[in-house]
Amino acid sequence: MRIDILCLFPEMLASPFDYSIVKRARERGLVEVVVHNIRDYSHDKHHIVDDYPYGGGPGMVLKPEPIFEATESIKERVDYSDLPIILLTPQGRLFTQQVARELALHQNIMLICGHYEGVDERVREHLVSDEVSIGDYVLSAGELAAMVVVDAVVRLIPGALGSPLSFHSDSHSNGLLEYPQYTRPKVYRGWTVPSVLLSGNHGEIARWRWQQAILRTLKRRPDLAKQGNLSAEE
């Protein structure tokens, strides 16, 4: 998989992808993350990529020319005709585990990091194929959203995690929150690990975890439980 990221501050992305799962996936040749500075595609000596909004108002708006030219330059080397070009914006559809799974199925994706008051509307209308938001809040830098999207997508690429089943019990993977986890010591400050986890009965352990996932979801995220298709037993 190849992930192209168009942004204004590539330095912000230098460190996060050099650690943990994303780093290992890159080293194994499972994913290539290529960061592009939008300013490199401006044509004035000051590398200006934003301007005041027509009609007045606060803030600045990212100009269309550098974004279009950066994208077109990448498309000369990578065929994005049927691949997602995603604008990261608070106005996009909510990024969920399901969206991460959807994106992980693609050979390549391109992420455009929003900034300031946003981007010229012509980028939305004539360039991008999707818009994604990582939450109902506003960030000062789209690079932060790109880090989240890349991490969530890369860990779903086959071979990125040590065990191919590692992400199947993750929160949101099956519509529920993940069950409680315990490790050594067996007793800490008088708090003990549930006895079922020490029983060696894998059937009972699986059932306990399944029950706990349902109870935790009902308690912490009842909205998820309402959206899910729970059986009568559940």
N, C-alpha and C positions, 0 to 999 in steps of 0.2 A: 504494500500500500504506500501511496505517496500523498502527503498532506502539504499543500502550499498555503502559506499564511502571508497575507498582505497587511502590513501594519506601518505605524509611524515610529515606533520605538522597538526595533528588533532586539536591542540589548536586554529588554525585559524578558525575552524568551530564551536567552542563551543558557541560563542555569536550569530552569525546571525540567528540561528534556534531557539533562545529563545525569539524571538520578533514577533509581528504582526501576519500575516496570518499563517505562518508556525508553530508558537507556538500554536495558537488556534487549528489548524488541528491536531497537536500532542496530545494536551490535550483532544480532542474529540475522539481520537483513530482512526482517519482517515489515518494517516501516521506514520510510524516509521522510523526515520533516524538513521542509525547505522554507526559510523565512525570507521575505522580500520587503525592502524598504520602499514604501510608496513615494517617498521624496526623490528617489533615484529616477523617477519618471516625470518629474517636473522639468520645465525648460527655462526657468529664470535663474539668475545667479544666486538667489536666496533660497531656492528650493521651496517655494511657497505652495502649499497644498490645500489651503483653506481660504475662505473669503467671507465677507459679510452677507447675511441672507437678504435676498430681494424682498422688498416689502417691509423691511425693518425688523427689529426684535433683537433680543440678547444673543450673545454667543456668536460662534463662527460655524460655517458649514464646509465639509470636505468637498473640494471641487471634483467634477466628474472626470476631467481629462487624465490625471495621473492614475486613477483607479482603472479606467478603461484601458489605458496603454499598458499598465502593468499586467492586467489580465490577458490582453492580446499577446503580449510578449511571451507569457507562460504557455499560452495555447499554441504557439508556434512549435513548442517542444513537447507538450503533453496534450493529448486529445481530450478536451473537456466537453465535447459536443453532447454527450449523454451522461455527464457526471455532474454532481452537485457543486454549484458555486454559491456559497452561503454567506450572507451578511449577518454579522453578529450585532444585534440591536435589541433594545428593550421592547421594541414593537413586534418582535418576531414570535413564532410559536414557541411554547415552553419546551425547553430541553429536558427530556426525561430519559429513563433507561431504555424505553422503547425506541426513542429517536436515536440514541447511541447505537443500539443494535442495528437499526436501519442504515445508519451511516457506515458501520463497520462492514457491511456487505459490499461496499463500493471499492473499486480498485484505487481510486484517487478521490480526494475532496479538496476544495479550495475554501479557505476561510478569509473573509474580509473584515478587519477589525474596525468597528465604528469609533468615532471620537467626537468631541465637542457637542454641538447641537444635532449632529447626525451627518448624513451624506446627502448630496444632491439627489433629488427624487428620480432623476433619469437613470441613476445606478440601479435603483429598485426596479424601475419599469423595463429596462432594456438590457440588463447585464446579469443580475443574480437570478438563481432559480429557486432560492429558498431563503428565509429569514428565521433566525433562531435567537431566543433569549434564554439565558441560564437562570432567570428568576425575575420576579416582579419588583425590581429595584434598578437604580441607575448607577453604573460604574463610570469612573473618569477615564478608563482605558479599556478598549476592546481586547487588548492583549491578555487581560486577566480572564476574560470569557474564553479566549482561544485556548489557554492553558487547561481550563476545565474540560472543554470539548475534546481536546486531543487526548488527555489522560483517560477520560471515560470511554472513548472509542478504541484506543490502542489496546487496552486491557482485554477487549473482546475479540481481538484478532487471534485466530487459532495459533497456539504456540507462544503467545505473549506471557501467559501465566504458567507457573510450574505444573499445575494440574489442569487438564482440560475441563474439569467440573468445578473449578474454584469459584466461578462467578454465578453458578446456577442457584446458589442459596443466598446470594447477596440481597440486600434490601432492594425492593422494587423489581427484582428480576422475575418474580412470579406473582406480582401484585400485592405482596405482603412485605412487612419489615422482617429483617433477619432475626432468628432466635438468639437468646443469650449465649455468650461464649465464656468458657472458664479454662484456666490452665493452672499449673502448679504455683503455690502449694495447695494441698487438698483442704487445709484449714488455715485461714489467715485472720488474726484478731478475733477468733471465735466464729467467723463466718465460714460456713462449709460449702463445698461444691455439692449440688444436688446428687443424691445417691444413685439415681438412674444412670447418670453419666459415668459412674464407676462400676456399673453392673456387668459390662461386657455384653449385654443383650442388645445387639444392634437394631433389632426390630423395635424394642421399647424406646431406645434412644431416638430413633427416627420419629416415632410417634410423639414423644415428648417435645422434640424440637418443632414438629409441625404444629402441635397445640400451642406452644409458647409463641411461635410466629404469629398465629391468629390472635392470641390474647394481646400481644404487644401492639399489633396493628390496631385492634379495637380501642386500646387505651390511648395510644399516642397519635394515631392517624385514622380516626373513624371515617374520614372522607374516603380513604383508600378502600376500607372495608365495604362501604356503600357502593363504590364503583365496581368492586370485584364480583365475580360469579361464585359466591360461596354455596357449597352444597348444604343440605339439611344438617348433616353431621357436623360440618364446619361451623 
